[in-house]
Amino acid sequence: MVPVLELDSGAAITDTIAICRYFEELHPDPPLMGRSAEEKAVIESWLRRIEWDGIYAAQEAFRNATPGLKGRALPGPVSLEQIPALAKRGCIRLQHFFAWLDARLTDNEFVCRPHFTIADISGMVAVDFSAWAKLKPPEHLGHLQRWYKDVSTRPSAKA
Ligand SMILES: N[C@@H](CCC(=O)N[C@@H](CS)C(=O)NCC(=O)O)C(=O)O
């Protein structure tokens, strides 16, 4: 599966967050994954939650409903059939995810720290993936709308 980062040593890093961790170790400023043990653990806990409730929900909604992904309901070497009920469930999960993220952002400029972190990056990716499943955060979720506009217009988001 993609992404894969192949190093000059011959090592291959085959997971998005593991690749991010590698670059964070090489270039720790600005810190996107935390500095202290506590901060690293807190950021990672929010990141995992966003993966489970946002990214995997979007994957469930998108992959189980997209005609071009027939027989490819999950990424990877095993071919699995789509289950339409899972597409519906993914959409319901995403609605809950949007509401949860909006509530989280009511008193917080960013997802889990006073500054931008990898949790904001993954949250933005979750919202972008949701659009593939034809779902957008509802207009009335103003805190989520404000945050998404801020993070998605950062120059790095366009890179
Ligand atoms: N945990 C992996 C998941 C990677 C993943 O799901 N990659 C998808 C594209 S985003 C893929 O390779 N799909 C090919 C397939 O459907 O077999 C990561 O985040 O690096």
The ligand as an SDF file (V2000), in Angstrom:
LIG
                    3D

 20 19  0  0  0  0  0  0  0  0999 V2000
   -2.1470    2.5160    7.5180 N   0  0  0  0  0  0  0  0  0  0  0  0
   -1.7850    2.8270    6.2230 C   0  0  0  0  0  0  0  0  0  0  0  0
   -2.9700    2.7770    5.2630 C   0  0  0  0  0  0  0  0  0  0  0  0
   -2.5770    3.1570    3.8810 C   0  0  0  0  0  0  0  0  0  0  0  0
   -3.6980    3.0140    2.8840 C   0  0  0  0  0  0  0  0  0  0  0  0
   -4.8480    2.7100    3.2280 O   0  0  0  0  0  0  0  0  0  0  0  0
   -3.3430    3.2740    1.6230 N   0  0  0  0  0  0  0  0  0  0  0  0
   -4.3220    3.1900    0.5360 C   0  0  0  0  0  0  0  0  0  0  0  0
   -4.4100    4.5040   -0.2200 C   0  0  0  0  0  0  0  0  0  0  0  0
   -4.7680    5.8430    0.8340 S   0  0  0  0  0  0  0  0  0  0  0  0
   -3.8470    2.1560   -0.4540 C   0  0  0  0  0  0  0  0  0  0  0  0
   -2.6730    1.9010   -0.5740 O   0  0  0  0  0  0  0  0  0  0  0  0
   -4.7810    1.6060   -1.1950 N   0  0  0  0  0  0  0  0  0  0  0  0
   -4.4870    0.6050   -2.1820 C   0  0  0  0  0  0  0  0  0  0  0  0
   -5.5610   -0.4620   -2.1630 C   0  0  0  0  0  0  0  0  0  0  0  0
   -6.7260   -0.0700   -2.0890 O   0  0  0  0  0  0  0  0  0  0  0  0
   -5.1960   -1.6330   -2.2190 O   0  0  0  0  0  0  0  0  0  0  0  0
   -1.1560    4.2230    6.2640 C   0  0  0  0  0  0  0  0  0  0  0  0
   -1.7990    5.1590    6.7480 O   0  0  0  0  0  0  0  0  0  0  0  0
   -0.0540    4.3740    5.7980 O   0  0  0  0  0  0  0  0  0  0  0  0
  1  2  1  0
  2  3  1  0
  2 18  1  0
  3  4  1  0
  4  5  1  0
  5  6  2  0
  5  7  1  0
  7  8  1  0
  8  9  1  0
  8 11  1  0
  9 10  1  0
 11 12  2  0
 11 13  1  0
 13 14  1  0
 14 15  1  0
 15 16  2  0
 15 17  1  0
 18 19  2  0
 18 20  1  0
M  END
$$$$
